[in-house]
Amino acid sequence: MGIIAWILIGLLAGFIAKALMPGKDPGGVIITMLIGIAGGLLGGWLGKVIFGVDSIDGFFDLSTWIAAIIGSIILLVLYRVITGNRRHA
């Protein structure tokens, strides 16, 4: 897959992860998009390392989307844990 496909999958995976985990996040839309892109990469890597499968087969493959969404949820949880206790003055 090309870089444009990765960005698109990441953006949509970040949006879906945010919808599955509603709540107030310290970051905005840009942070959610970046988490989605990084989550897609993380999900693909975890699928390959843990299950020994190539989870990133193609843009329309279900395993690609599941891996990207799970990776995005993991990163969103970590982001909330790290930045959740900060208060803005």
N, CA, C and O atoms as a CHARMM CRD file, in Angstrom:
* protein
*
  356
    1    1 MET  N      0.84300  -1.18700   0.00000 PROA 1      0.00000
    2    1 MET  CA     0.00000   0.00000   0.00000 PROA 1      0.00000
    3    1 MET  C      0.87500   1.23200   0.00000 PROA 1      0.00000
    4    1 MET  O      1.98800   1.21900   0.52500 PROA 1      0.00000
    5    2 GLY  N      0.37500   2.27500  -0.58100 PROA 2      0.00000
    6    2 GLY  CA     1.10900   3.52400  -0.64000 PROA 2      0.00000
    7    2 GLY  C      0.89800   4.37400   0.59800 PROA 2      0.00000
    8    2 GLY  O      0.06000   4.06700   1.44600 PROA 2      0.00000
    9    3 ILE  N      1.65900   5.43200   0.68700 PROA 3      0.00000
   10    3 ILE  CA     1.60300   6.31100   1.85200 PROA 3      0.00000
   11    3 ILE  C      0.25200   7.01600   1.97300 PROA 3      0.00000
   12    3 ILE  O     -0.21600   7.27000   3.08300 PROA 3      0.00000
   13    4 ILE  N     -0.36900   7.32900   0.85100 PROA 4      0.00000
   14    4 ILE  CA    -1.68400   7.97500   0.88800 PROA 4      0.00000
   15    4 ILE  C     -2.71100   7.02300   1.50000 PROA 4      0.00000
   16    4 ILE  O     -3.55500   7.44900   2.28900 PROA 4      0.00000
   17    5 ALA  N     -2.64700   5.75200   1.14600 PROA 5      0.00000
   18    5 ALA  CA    -3.56600   4.76500   1.71800 PROA 5      0.00000
   19    5 ALA  C     -3.34100   4.62700   3.22300 PROA 5      0.00000
   20    5 ALA  O     -4.30100   4.53200   3.98700 PROA 5      0.00000
   21    6 TRP  N     -2.07500   4.61500   3.65300 PROA 6      0.00000
   22    6 TRP  CA    -1.76900   4.54500   5.09200 PROA 6      0.00000
   23    6 TRP  C     -2.35100   5.73900   5.83200 PROA 6      0.00000
   24    6 TRP  O     -2.93400   5.58500   6.90500 PROA 6      0.00000
   25    7 ILE  N     -2.19700   6.91600   5.26900 PROA 7      0.00000
   26    7 ILE  CA    -2.71500   8.12200   5.92300 PROA 7      0.00000
   27    7 ILE  C     -4.23200   8.07100   6.00500 PROA 7      0.00000
   28    7 ILE  O     -4.81000   8.40300   7.04000 PROA 7      0.00000
   29    8 LEU  N     -4.88000   7.65700   4.92200 PROA 8      0.00000
   30    8 LEU  CA    -6.33300   7.57300   4.91300 PROA 8      0.00000
   31    8 LEU  C     -6.83900   6.54100   5.91400 PROA 8      0.00000
   32    8 LEU  O     -7.78100   6.81100   6.65900 PROA 8      0.00000
   33    9 ILE  N     -6.22500   5.37000   5.93800 PROA 9      0.00000
   34    9 ILE  CA    -6.61200   4.34100   6.91100 PROA 9      0.00000
   35    9 ILE  C     -6.38500   4.85600   8.33100 PROA 9      0.00000
   36    9 ILE  O     -7.22900   4.66300   9.20600 PROA 9      0.00000
   37   10 GLY  N     -5.25200   5.50800   8.55800 PROA 10     0.00000
   38   10 GLY  CA    -4.95500   6.03400   9.88700 PROA 10     0.00000
   39   10 GLY  C     -5.94500   7.08600  10.33600 PROA 10     0.00000
   40   10 GLY  O     -6.36800   7.09300  11.49200 PROA 10     0.00000
   41   11 LEU  N     -6.31800   7.97900   9.42800 PROA 11     0.00000
   42   11 LEU  CA    -7.28700   9.01200   9.77800 PROA 11     0.00000
   43   11 LEU  C     -8.63000   8.40000  10.15000 PROA 11     0.00000
   44   11 LEU  O     -9.24600   8.78400  11.14400 PROA 11     0.00000
   45   12 LEU  N     -9.07300   7.45400   9.35100 PROA 12     0.00000
   46   12 LEU  CA   -10.35800   6.81200   9.62900 PROA 12     0.00000
   47   12 LEU  C    -10.28800   5.92600  10.87000 PROA 12     0.00000
   48   12 LEU  O    -11.24600   5.86600  11.64200 PROA 12     0.00000
   49   13 ALA  N     -9.17000   5.24100  11.06800 PROA 13     0.00000
   50   13 ALA  CA    -9.01600   4.40100  12.26300 PROA 13     0.00000
   51   13 ALA  C     -8.99600   5.26200  13.52500 PROA 13     0.00000
   52   13 ALA  O     -9.56200   4.86800  14.54500 PROA 13     0.00000
   53   14 GLY  N     -8.35800   6.42200  13.47400 PROA 14     0.00000
   54   14 GLY  CA    -8.36300   7.33600  14.60800 PROA 14     0.00000
   55   14 GLY  C     -9.76500   7.83600  14.92000 PROA 14     0.00000
   56   14 GLY  O    -10.14500   7.94900  16.08600 PROA 14     0.00000
   57   15 PHE  N    -10.52500   8.13100  13.88800 PROA 15     0.00000
   58   15 PHE  CA   -11.90800   8.57200  14.06800 PROA 15     0.00000
   59   15 PHE  C    -12.75200   7.46800  14.68700 PROA 15     0.00000
   60   15 PHE  O    -13.53900   7.72500  15.59800 PROA 15     0.00000
   61   16 ILE  N    -12.59400   6.23800  14.19700 PROA 16     0.00000
   62   16 ILE  CA   -13.35500   5.10600  14.73100 PROA 16     0.00000
   63   16 ILE  C    -12.94900   4.81200  16.17300 PROA 16     0.00000
   64   16 ILE  O    -13.80600   4.53400  17.01200 PROA 16     0.00000
   65   17 ALA  N    -11.65400   4.87200  16.46800 PROA 17     0.00000
   66   17 ALA  CA   -11.18400   4.64600  17.84000 PROA 17     0.00000
   67   17 ALA  C    -11.76100   5.69200  18.78100 PROA 17     0.00000
   68   17 ALA  O    -12.15800   5.37100  19.90200 PROA 17     0.00000
   69   18 LYS  N    -11.81000   6.93800  18.33200 PROA 18     0.00000
   70   18 LYS  CA   -12.37600   8.02100  19.14000 PROA 18     0.00000
   71   18 LYS  C    -13.87400   7.79400  19.37000 PROA 18     0.00000
   72   18 LYS  O    -14.38900   8.06800  20.45400 PROA 18     0.00000
   73   19 ALA  N    -14.56900   7.29000  18.34300 PROA 19     0.00000
   74   19 ALA  CA   -15.99800   7.01400  18.48200 PROA 19     0.00000
   75   19 ALA  C    -16.24300   5.84900  19.43900 PROA 19     0.00000
   76   19 ALA  O    -17.23400   5.84800  20.17000 PROA 19     0.00000
   77   20 LEU  N    -15.35200   4.85900  19.44100 PROA 20     0.00000
   78   20 LEU  CA   -15.49600   3.71400  20.33600 PROA 20     0.00000
   79   20 LEU  C    -15.13300   4.05600  21.77500 PROA 20     0.00000
   80   20 LEU  O    -15.58800   3.39600  22.70900 PROA 20     0.00000
   81   21 MET  N    -14.31500   5.08400  21.95200 PROA 21     0.00000
   82   21 MET  CA   -13.87700   5.50500  23.28400 PROA 21     0.00000
   83   21 MET  C    -14.23700   6.97200  23.49300 PROA 21     0.00000
   84   21 MET  O    -13.35200   7.82700  23.50600 PROA 21     0.00000
   85   22 PRO  N    -15.52200   7.27500  23.65800 PROA 22     0.00000
   86   22 PRO  CA   -15.89500   8.68200  23.81400 PROA 22     0.00000
   87   22 PRO  C    -15.36600   9.24500  25.12700 PROA 22     0.00000
   88   22 PRO  O    -15.06200   8.51100  26.06700 PROA 22     0.00000
   89   23 GLY  N    -15.26800  10.52700  25.15900 PROA 23     0.00000
   90   23 GLY  CA   -14.77400  11.20900  26.34700 PROA 23     0.00000
   91   23 GLY  C    -13.95000  12.40300  25.94000 PROA 23     0.00000
   92   23 GLY  O    -13.62600  12.59100  24.76700 PROA 23     0.00000
   93   24 LYS  N    -13.62100  13.19500  26.91500 PROA 24     0.00000
   94   24 LYS  CA   -12.86100  14.40400  26.64200 PROA 24     0.00000
   95   24 LYS  C    -11.38000  14.06800  26.58900 PROA 24     0.00000
   96   24 LYS  O    -10.81600  13.53600  27.54500 PROA 24     0.00000
   97   25 ASP  N    -10.76100  14.38400  25.46800 PROA 25     0.00000
   98   25 ASP  CA    -9.32600  14.16800  25.30100 PROA 25     0.00000
   99   25 ASP  C     -8.60800  15.49700  25.39000 PROA 25     0.00000
  100   25 ASP  O     -9.13800  16.52500  24.96800 PROA 25     0.00000
  101   26 PRO  N     -7.40000  15.48200  25.94000 PROA 26     0.00000
  102   26 PRO  CA    -6.62100  16.72100  26.01100 PROA 26     0.00000
  103   26 PRO  C     -6.23700  17.25700  24.63700 PROA 26     0.00000
  104   26 PRO  O     -6.00600  18.45900  24.49800 PROA 26     0.00000
  105   27 GLY  N     -6.16200  16.41100  23.62800 PROA 27     0.00000
  106   27 GLY  CA    -5.76700  16.83300  22.28900 PROA 27     0.00000
  107   27 GLY  C     -6.97200  17.11100  21.42300 PROA 27     0.00000
  108   27 GLY  O     -8.10700  16.81300  21.79400 PROA 27     0.00000
  109   28 GLY  N     -6.71700  17.67800  20.28100 PROA 28     0.00000
  110   28 GLY  CA    -7.78400  17.98800  19.34700 PROA 28     0.00000
  111   28 GLY  C     -7.80700  17.02500  18.17500 PROA 28     0.00000
  112   28 GLY  O     -7.38300  15.87400  18.28000 PROA 28     0.00000
  113   29 VAL  N     -8.30500  17.51800  17.06900 PROA 29     0.00000
  114   29 VAL  CA    -8.46100  16.70100  15.87300 PROA 29     0.00000
  115   29 VAL  C     -7.11300  16.27400  15.30800 PROA 29     0.00000
  116   29 VAL  O     -6.96300  15.13600  14.86500 PROA 29     0.00000
  117   30 ILE  N     -6.14000  17.16400  15.31600 PROA 30     0.00000
  118   30 ILE  CA    -4.81900  16.84600  14.77000 PROA 30     0.00000
  119   30 ILE  C     -4.18400  15.70100  15.55700 PROA 30     0.00000
  120   30 ILE  O     -3.62000  14.77800  14.96900 PROA 30     0.00000
  121   31 ILE  N     -4.27400  15.76100  16.86700 PROA 31     0.00000
  122   31 ILE  CA    -3.70900  14.69900  17.71000 PROA 31     0.00000
  123   31 ILE  C     -4.41600  13.37600  17.43500 PROA 31     0.00000
  124   31 ILE  O     -3.76700  12.33300  17.36500 PROA 31     0.00000
  125   32 THR  N     -5.73700  13.40800  17.27800 PROA 32     0.00000
  126   32 THR  CA    -6.48200  12.19400  16.98500 PROA 32     0.00000
  127   32 THR  C     -6.05900  11.59900  15.64800 PROA 32     0.00000
  128   32 THR  O     -5.94400  10.38000  15.52000 PROA 32     0.00000
  129   33 MET  N     -5.82700  12.44300  14.65800 PROA 33     0.00000
  130   33 MET  CA    -5.38100  11.95500  13.35100 PROA 33     0.00000
  131   33 MET  C     -3.99100  11.33800  13.44600 PROA 33     0.00000
  132   33 MET  O     -3.74100  10.28300  12.86300 PROA 33     0.00000
  133   34 LEU  N     -3.09200  11.98100  14.17000 PROA 34     0.00000
  134   34 LEU  CA    -1.74200  11.43500  14.33400 PROA 34     0.00000
  135   34 LEU  C     -1.76200  10.11700  15.09900 PROA 34     0.00000
  136   34 LEU  O     -1.01800   9.19200  14.77100 PROA 34     0.00000
  137   35 ILE  N     -2.61300  10.03200  16.11900 PROA 35     0.00000
  138   35 ILE  CA    -2.76000   8.78200  16.86200 PROA 35     0.00000
  139   35 ILE  C     -3.29400   7.69300  15.93400 PROA 35     0.00000
  140   35 ILE  O     -2.86100   6.54400  16.01800 PROA 35     0.00000
  141   36 GLY  N     -4.21400   8.03900  15.06600 PROA 36     0.00000
  142   36 GLY  CA    -4.75900   7.07300  14.11900 PROA 36     0.00000
  143   36 GLY  C     -3.71000   6.55000  13.15200 PROA 36     0.00000
  144   36 GLY  O     -3.64300   5.34700  12.89800 PROA 36     0.00000
  145   37 ILE  N     -2.89900   7.43700  12.61500 PROA 37     0.00000
  146   37 ILE  CA    -1.84900   7.01800  11.68100 PROA 37     0.00000
  147   37 ILE  C     -0.83400   6.13100  12.38700 PROA 37     0.00000
  148   37 ILE  O     -0.46800   5.07200  11.87700 PROA 37     0.00000
  149   38 ALA  N     -0.38000   6.55900  13.55800 PROA 38     0.00000
  150   38 ALA  CA     0.57400   5.74600  14.32000 PROA 38     0.00000
  151   38 ALA  C     -0.07200   4.44200  14.78400 PROA 38     0.00000
  152   38 ALA  O      0.59400   3.40800  14.84300 PROA 38     0.00000
  153   39 GLY  N     -1.36400   4.48100  15.11300 PROA 39     0.00000
  154   39 GLY  CA    -2.07000   3.27600  15.53600 PROA 39     0.00000
  155   39 GLY  C     -2.19500   2.25300  14.41900 PROA 39     0.00000
  156   39 GLY  O     -2.13400   1.04800  14.66700 PROA 39     0.00000
  157   40 GLY  N     -2.36700   2.72100  13.20600 PROA 40     0.00000
  158   40 GLY  CA    -2.40100   1.80900  12.06700 PROA 40     0.00000
  159   40 GLY  C     -1.07900   1.07900  11.91000 PROA 40     0.00000
  160   40 GLY  O     -1.04600  -0.12900  11.67400 PROA 40     0.00000
  161   41 LEU  N     -0.00600   1.81300  12.04100 PROA 41     0.00000
  162   41 LEU  CA     1.32000   1.19600  11.95300 PROA 41     0.00000
  163   41 LEU  C      1.56100   0.23700  13.11500 PROA 41     0.00000
  164   41 LEU  O      2.09300  -0.85700  12.92200 PROA 41     0.00000
  165   42 LEU  N      1.17000   0.64700  14.31800 PROA 42     0.00000
  166   42 LEU  CA     1.32700  -0.20800  15.49400 PROA 42     0.00000
  167   42 LEU  C      0.50100  -1.48000  15.36100 PROA 42     0.00000
  168   42 LEU  O      0.98800  -2.56900  15.66600 PROA 42     0.00000
  169   43 GLY  N     -0.73300  -1.35500  14.91100 PROA 43     0.00000
  170   43 GLY  CA    -1.59000  -2.52900  14.75500 PROA 43     0.00000
  171   43 GLY  C     -1.03000  -3.51500  13.74300 PROA 43     0.00000
  172   43 GLY  O     -1.06700  -4.72500  13.96600 PROA 43     0.00000
  173   44 GLY  N     -0.51300  -3.00600  12.63600 PROA 44     0.00000
  174   44 GLY  CA     0.09700  -3.88800  11.64100 PROA 44     0.00000
  175   44 GLY  C      1.32100  -4.59500  12.17800 PROA 44     0.00000
  176   44 GLY  O      1.52100  -5.78300  11.92400 PROA 44     0.00000
  177   45 TRP  N      2.13900  -3.87300  12.91700 PROA 45     0.00000
  178   45 TRP  CA     3.34100  -4.46100  13.49800 PROA 45     0.00000
  179   45 TRP  C      2.98100  -5.51500  14.54600 PROA 45     0.00000
  180   45 TRP  O      3.57000  -6.59600  14.56700 PROA 45     0.00000
  181   46 LEU  N      2.00900  -5.20400  15.42100 PROA 46     0.00000
  182   46 LEU  CA     1.60200  -6.17400  16.44600 PROA 46     0.00000
  183   46 LEU  C      1.01000  -7.43200  15.82100 PROA 46     0.00000
  184   46 LEU  O      1.26100  -8.53800  16.29800 PROA 46     0.00000
  185   47 GLY  N      0.22800  -7.27000  14.75900 PROA 47     0.00000
  186   47 GLY  CA    -0.33400  -8.43300  14.08000 PROA 47     0.00000
  187   47 GLY  C      0.74200  -9.33700  13.52300 PROA 47     0.00000
  188   47 GLY  O      0.62000 -10.56200  13.56000 PROA 47     0.00000
  189   48 LYS  N      1.79100  -8.73100  13.00900 PROA 48     0.00000
  190   48 LYS  CA     2.88100  -9.51900  12.43400 PROA 48     0.00000
  191   48 LYS  C      3.70800 -10.18500  13.53500 PROA 48     0.00000
  192   48 LYS  O      4.08900 -11.34700  13.39700 PROA 48     0.00000
  193   49 VAL  N      3.99000  -9.47400  14.61500 PROA 49     0.00000
  194   49 VAL  CA     4.83700 -10.00100  15.68200 PROA 49     0.00000
  195   49 VAL  C      4.10700 -11.04600  16.52500 PROA 49     0.00000
  196   49 VAL  O      4.65900 -12.11300  16.79400 PROA 49     0.00000
  197   50 ILE  N      2.88500 -10.75700  16.94200 PROA 50     0.00000
  198   50 ILE  CA     2.17000 -11.64200  17.85700 PROA 50     0.00000
  199   50 ILE  C      1.58700 -12.85500  17.14100 PROA 50     0.00000
  200   50 ILE  O      1.73900 -13.98800  17.59800 PROA 50     0.00000
  201   51 PHE  N      0.91900 -12.60900  16.01500 PROA 51     0.00000
  202   51 PHE  CA     0.21400 -13.69100  15.34000 PROA 51     0.00000
  203   51 PHE  C      0.97000 -14.26900  14.15000 PROA 51     0.00000
  204   51 PHE  O      0.56500 -15.29200  13.59700 PROA 51     0.00000
  205   52 GLY  N      2.04500 -13.63500  13.75900 PROA 52     0.00000
  206   52 GLY  CA     2.84400 -14.13100  12.65400 PROA 52     0.00000
  207   52 GLY  C      2.14900 -14.05700  11.30400 PROA 52     0.00000
  208   52 GLY  O      2.46700 -14.81900  10.39000 PROA 52     0.00000
  209   53 VAL  N      1.19700 -13.13300  11.18200 PROA 53     0.00000
  210   53 VAL  CA     0.47800 -12.97400   9.92000 PROA 53     0.00000
  211   53 VAL  C      0.74300 -11.58900   9.35600 PROA 53     0.00000
  212   53 VAL  O      1.06800 -10.65100  10.08400 PROA 53     0.00000
  213   54 ASP  N      0.59800 -11.48700   8.06800 PROA 54     0.00000
  214   54 ASP  CA     0.71700 -10.17900   7.43500 PROA 54     0.00000
  215   54 ASP  C     -0.65600  -9.53500   7.47800 PROA 54     0.00000
  216   54 ASP  O     -1.47200  -9.74200   6.58000 PROA 54     0.00000
  217   55 SER  N     -0.91500  -8.74800   8.52500 PROA 55     0.00000
  218   55 SER  CA    -2.24800  -8.18400   8.73400 PROA 55     0.00000
  219   55 SER  C     -2.52900  -7.00100   7.83100 PROA 55     0.00000
  220   55 SER  O     -3.66500  -6.53100   7.76800 PROA 55     0.00000
  221   56 ILE  N     -1.53700  -6.51700   7.14400 PROA 56     0.00000
  222   56 ILE  CA    -1.73900  -5.38400   6.26100 PROA 56     0.00000
  223   56 ILE  C     -1.65600  -5.87200   4.81800 PROA 56     0.00000
  224   56 ILE  O     -0.63900  -5.70600   4.14500 PROA 56     0.00000
  225   57 ASP  N     -2.74600  -6.47700   4.36200 PROA 57     0.00000
  226   57 ASP  CA    -2.76900  -7.05300   3.02600 PROA 57     0.00000
  227   57 ASP  C     -3.21900  -6.06000   1.96800 PROA 57     0.00000
  228   57 ASP  O     -2.65300  -6.02900   0.87600 PROA 57     0.00000
  229   58 GLY  N     -4.20200  -5.26700   2.26000 PROA 58     0.00000
  230   58 GLY  CA    -4.70800  -4.33400   1.27300 PROA 58     0.00000
  231   58 GLY  C     -5.65100  -3.34600   1.91500 PROA 58     0.00000
  232   58 GLY  O     -6.07500  -3.52200   3.05700 PROA 58     0.00000
  233   59 PHE  N     -5.97600  -2.31100   1.17700 PROA 59     0.00000
  234   59 PHE  CA    -6.80300  -1.23500   1.70000 PROA 59     0.00000
  235   59 PHE  C     -8.18100  -1.72400   2.11300 PROA 59     0.00000
  236   59 PHE  O     -8.69900  -1.30100   3.14700 PROA 59     0.00000
  237   60 PHE  N     -8.78100  -2.60100   1.33200 PROA 60     0.00000
  238   60 PHE  CA   -10.14500  -3.04500   1.61500 PROA 60     0.00000
  239   60 PHE  C    -10.19800  -4.35200   2.39300 PROA 60     0.00000
  240   60 PHE  O    -11.27900  -4.91600   2.56100 PROA 60     0.00000
  241   61 ASP  N     -9.07000  -4.84700   2.86800 PROA 61     0.00000
  242   61 ASP  CA    -9.03800  -6.08400   3.63400 PROA 61     0.00000
  243   61 ASP  C     -9.45500  -5.79400   5.07800 PROA 61     0.00000
  244   61 ASP  O     -8.97800  -4.83700   5.68700 PROA 61     0.00000
  245   62 LEU  N    -10.33800  -6.62000   5.61400 PROA 62     0.00000
  246   62 LEU  CA   -10.85900  -6.41000   6.96700 PROA 62     0.00000
  247   62 LEU  C     -9.75500  -6.45500   8.01800 PROA 62     0.00000
  248   62 LEU  O     -9.79200  -5.69000   8.98300 PROA 62     0.00000
  249   63 SER  N     -8.77900  -7.33600   7.84600 PROA 63     0.00000
  250   63 SER  CA    -7.70400  -7.44500   8.83400 PROA 63     0.00000
  251   63 SER  C     -6.88500  -6.15500   8.91100 PROA 63     0.00000
  252   63 SER  O     -6.37400  -5.81400   9.97800 PROA 63     0.00000
  253   64 THR  N     -6.75600  -5.45100   7.81700 PROA 64     0.00000
  254   64 THR  CA    -6.05100  -4.17300   7.81400 PROA 64     0.00000
  255   64 THR  C     -6.76400  -3.16900   8.70600 PROA 64     0.00000
  256   64 THR  O     -6.13600  -2.49100   9.51900 PROA 64     0.00000
  257   65 TRP  N     -8.06000  -3.08000   8.55300 PROA 65     0.00000
  258   65 TRP  CA    -8.84200  -2.12700   9.33500 PROA 65     0.00000
  259   65 TRP  C     -8.89700  -2.50500  10.80600 PROA 65     0.00000
  260   65 TRP  O     -8.80400  -1.63500  11.67200 PROA 65     0.00000
  261   66 ILE  N     -9.04700  -3.78600  11.10000 PROA 66     0.00000
  262   66 ILE  CA    -9.08500  -4.22200  12.49900 PROA 66     0.00000
  263   66 ILE  C     -7.75500  -3.92300  13.18400 PROA 66     0.00000
  264   66 ILE  O     -7.73100  -3.42800  14.31000 PROA 66     0.00000
  265   67 ALA  N     -6.65600  -4.22100  12.51000 PROA 67     0.00000
  266   67 ALA  CA    -5.33400  -3.94900  13.07900 PROA 67     0.00000
  267   67 ALA  C     -5.15000  -2.45600  13.31200 PROA 67     0.00000
  268   67 ALA  O     -4.62900  -2.05900  14.35500 PROA 67     0.00000
  269   68 ALA  N     -5.56400  -1.62400  12.36700 PROA 68     0.00000
  270   68 ALA  CA    -5.40700  -0.17300  12.50900 PROA 68     0.00000
  271   68 ALA  C     -6.26400   0.37100  13.64300 PROA 68     0.00000
  272   68 ALA  O     -5.81700   1.23900  14.39300 PROA 68     0.00000
  273   69 ILE  N     -7.47600  -0.12200  13.77700 PROA 69     0.00000
  274   69 ILE  CA    -8.36600   0.36200  14.83600 PROA 69     0.00000
  275   69 ILE  C     -7.86500  -0.07600  16.20300 PROA 69     0.00000
  276   69 ILE  O     -7.87200   0.72000  17.14200 PROA 69     0.00000
  277   70 ILE  N     -7.42900  -1.32400  16.33600 PROA 70     0.00000
  278   70 ILE  CA    -6.90300  -1.79900  17.62400 PROA 70     0.00000
  279   70 ILE  C     -5.64500  -1.02600  18.01000 PROA 70     0.00000
  280   70 ILE  O     -5.48300  -0.63800  19.16600 PROA 70     0.00000
  281   71 GLY  N     -4.76200  -0.80400  17.04800 PROA 71     0.00000
  282   71 GLY  CA    -3.57000  -0.00400  17.32100 PROA 71     0.00000
  283   71 GLY  C     -3.92200   1.41300  17.74200 PROA 71     0.00000
  284   71 GLY  O     -3.28800   1.97000  18.63800 PROA 71     0.00000
  285   72 SER  N     -4.92500   2.00000  17.10300 PROA 72     0.00000
  286   72 SER  CA    -5.34800   3.36100  17.45800 PROA 72     0.00000
  287   72 SER  C     -5.95200   3.41600  18.84800 PROA 72     0.00000
  288   72 SER  O     -5.71700   4.36900  19.59000 PROA 72     0.00000
  289   73 ILE  N     -6.72600   2.40200  19.20800 PROA 73     0.00000
  290   73 ILE  CA    -7.31000   2.35800  20.55400 PROA 73     0.00000
  291   73 ILE  C     -6.21300   2.24100  21.60300 PROA 73     0.00000
  292   73 ILE  O     -6.27000   2.91000  22.63600 PROA 73     0.00000
  293   74 ILE  N     -5.21800   1.40100  21.34900 PROA 74     0.00000
  294   74 ILE  CA    -4.10000   1.25000  22.28800 PROA 74     0.00000
  295   74 ILE  C     -3.39800   2.58800  22.49400 PROA 74     0.00000
  296   74 ILE  O     -3.12900   2.98400  23.62800 PROA 74     0.00000
  297   75 LEU  N     -3.10200   3.28000  21.40300 PROA 75     0.00000
  298   75 LEU  CA    -2.41600   4.56900  21.52500 PROA 75     0.00000
  299   75 LEU  C     -3.29800   5.63200  22.16300 PROA 75     0.00000
  300   75 LEU  O     -2.80000   6.48100  22.90300 PROA 75     0.00000
  301   76 LEU  N     -4.59600   5.60200  21.89200 PROA 76     0.00000
  302   76 LEU  CA    -5.50300   6.56800  22.50500 PROA 76     0.00000
  303   76 LEU  C     -5.57800   6.35800  24.01500 PROA 76     0.00000
  304   76 LEU  O     -5.61100   7.32500  24.77500 PROA 76     0.00000
  305   77 VAL  N     -5.60600   5.10500  24.44900 PROA 77     0.00000
  306   77 VAL  CA    -5.60100   4.81500  25.88800 PROA 77     0.00000
  307   77 VAL  C     -4.29900   5.31100  26.51800 PROA 77     0.00000
  308   77 VAL  O     -4.32400   5.95000  27.57000 PROA 77     0.00000
  309   78 LEU  N     -3.17300   5.02300  25.88600 PROA 78     0.00000
  310   78 LEU  CA    -1.89100   5.50100  26.41000 PROA 78     0.00000
  311   78 LEU  C     -1.83900   7.01900  26.46200 PROA 78     0.00000
  312   78 LEU  O     -1.34300   7.59400  27.43100 PROA 78     0.00000
  313   79 TYR  N     -2.34700   7.66600  25.42900 PROA 79     0.00000
  314   79 TYR  CA    -2.35700   9.12800  25.39200 PROA 79     0.00000
  315   79 TYR  C     -3.20500   9.69700  26.52300 PROA 79     0.00000
  316   79 TYR  O     -2.82300  10.68100  27.15600 PROA 79     0.00000
  317   80 ARG  N     -4.35400   9.07700  26.77500 PROA 80     0.00000
  318   80 ARG  CA    -5.21600   9.55500  27.86700 PROA 80     0.00000
  319   80 ARG  C     -4.56400   9.33600  29.22600 PROA 80     0.00000
  320   80 ARG  O     -4.69400  10.17200  30.12000 PROA 80     0.00000
  321   81 VAL  N     -3.86900   8.22500  29.38300 PROA 81     0.00000
  322   81 VAL  CA    -3.19100   7.95200  30.66000 PROA 81     0.00000
  323   81 VAL  C     -2.07400   8.96600  30.89700 PROA 81     0.00000
  324   81 VAL  O     -1.91800   9.47700  32.00600 PROA 81     0.00000
  325   82 ILE  N     -1.30800   9.25100  29.86200 PROA 82     0.00000
  326   82 ILE  CA    -0.16900  10.15100  30.00900 PROA 82     0.00000
  327   82 ILE  C     -0.60000  11.59800  30.19600 PROA 82     0.00000
  328   82 ILE  O     -0.03300  12.30100  31.03300 PROA 82     0.00000
  329   83 THR  N     -1.58300  12.05700  29.44000 PROA 83     0.00000
  330   83 THR  CA    -1.94900  13.47600  29.48000 PROA 83     0.00000
  331   83 THR  C     -3.24100  13.74700  30.22400 PROA 83     0.00000
  332   83 THR  O     -3.63500  14.90700  30.34700 PROA 83     0.00000
  333   84 GLY  N     -3.90500  12.73900  30.71800 PROA 84     0.00000
  334   84 GLY  CA    -5.21600  12.92200  31.32800 PROA 84     0.00000
  335   84 GLY  C     -5.22500  13.72400  32.60700 PROA 84     0.00000
  336   84 GLY  O     -6.22700  14.36800  32.92000 PROA 84     0.00000
  337   85 ASN  N     -4.14300  13.70300  33.35200 PROA 85     0.00000
  338   85 ASN  CA    -4.10600  14.39600  34.64200 PROA 85     0.00000
  339   85 ASN  C     -3.63300  15.83500  34.54200 PROA 85     0.00000
  340   85 ASN  O     -3.62300  16.54500  35.54700 PROA 85     0.00000
  341   86 ARG  N     -3.24900  16.27300  33.38500 PROA 86     0.00000
  342   86 ARG  CA    -2.77200  17.65800  33.24100 PROA 86     0.00000
  343   86 ARG  C     -3.92900  18.61300  33.16900 PROA 86     0.00000
  344   86 ARG  O     -4.94800  18.32900  32.53900 PROA 86     0.00000
  345   87 ARG  N     -3.77200  19.74500  33.81300 PROA 87     0.00000
  346   87 ARG  CA    -4.80800  20.78800  33.78000 PROA 87     0.00000
  347   87 ARG  C     -4.22800  22.02800  33.13500 PROA 87     0.00000
  348   87 ARG  O     -3.07400  22.39100  33.35900 PROA 87     0.00000
  349   88 HSD  N     -5.04800  22.66000  32.33700 PROA 88     0.00000
  350   88 HSD  CA    -4.60800  23.89300  31.68000 PROA 88     0.00000
  351   88 HSD  C     -4.91300  25.07000  32.58800 PROA 88     0.00000
  352   88 HSD  O     -5.97700  25.13000  33.20500 PROA 88     0.00000
  353   89 ALA  N     -3.98400  25.99800  32.66900 PROA 89     0.00000
  354   89 ALA  CA    -4.15000  27.16700  33.55000 PROA 89     0.00000
  355   89 ALA  C     -5.00400  28.22400  32.90700 PROA 89     0.00000
  356   89 ALA  O     -5.24600  29.27100  33.50700 PROA 89     0.00000
